[in-house]
């Protein structure tokens, strides 16, 4: 099963590589291969991948892995400084992840080989998932010459134009809020890695992965979500109605002037990604919030802060419309329910929850596309109905989770570390 999953994943990356090269750009495989030697684009992401790989190692092996990664990075840094090349870090982390995979194949057997390969694969998937997202965004900008922003902006009239409201709030609060929210928005993968590490902290002791964890949902959201971008291309208020759209923008309206009601596609450049519908940042932050509920009090507070800050940033920076966020929440809960059902086993409650979430998500997209004028014409009716549709999925998800695990109804408390069944591995 794992071999088949690996082949399917590799085939998916090869297809994306081919698609990117058709447009004259390197794909995820080429970009990651370059980072073995050349300066990486994101050092923290590579070290987050290494941290996920290290969950399968003993503490002694973890210290050796970190030491090797830092040592390799120091050597690369000195060489780049000497020859005047671009400076960055992260090569060492990638080398250690790949080294763990090589050791698993050449020096391990049986369950230990499988566990080490899973750890290496988990770290690489986090890294490749980010590169895959970049390639998807390139494909959306090249293959969708028109965007549907006027439709979504019209729907937002029923919601009170939240992007315009939060955009003005961000402008009034000055640069401090922008810097804080920018860090939160940009480092969402790192936050997910930290929550994932918390969930996987006992893998090195128990020598097995839990049935379900955050990283699985993160990867599933990143894999499925961009397919919806192709069906519903949207660039966001900052580009369609703001200064970043340049000559392609309808007008320079965001965030001070609400756009007029309109339902027509508009042409746009071949550079800006069509990555708004649904808001995957909202979906990822929602998933992170859900999984942080299983952690300590500090983690629960952090998960709540990250969700609120991400929602504020997506609207306040002009990256998304309010309708995008509603669709993103429904999308996240549907994917999360699907992943939990796969780990737990399908039954009637799982089928109902996933079917209902999928139906609501499809109805949202259809209503955004075909009846936006009707929604905008009666904001006091359809605005609450859109929010109620999202709330109904949230309610059904919470109720189903309580049914699957009655303990989930109780606020989780910090749990003590289980006894070490393999003290010789410590």
Secondary structure, DSSP 8 states (H G I E B T S, - for coil): -HHHHHHHHHHHHHHHHHHHHHTT---HHHHHHHTTTS--S-HHHHHHHHHHHGGGS-HHHHHHHHHHHHHHHHHHHHHHHHHT------HHHHHHHHHHHHHHHHH--HHHHHHHHHHHHHHHHHHHHHHHHHHHHHHHHHH--EE-HHHHHHHHHHTT-HHHHHHHHHHHH-HHHHHHHHHHHHTHHHHHHHHHHHHTTTHHHHSS--S--HHHHHHHHHHHHHHHHHHS----HHHHSSGGGGGGSS-S-TTTS--------EE--SSS----SS-HHHHHHHHHHHHHTTS-HHHHHHHHHHHHHHHHHHHHTTS--HHHHHHHHHHHHHHHHHHHHHHH---HHHHHHHHHHHHHHHHHHHHHHH-HHHHHHTHHHHHHHHHHHHHHHHHHHHHHHHHH-GGGGS----------S-GGG-
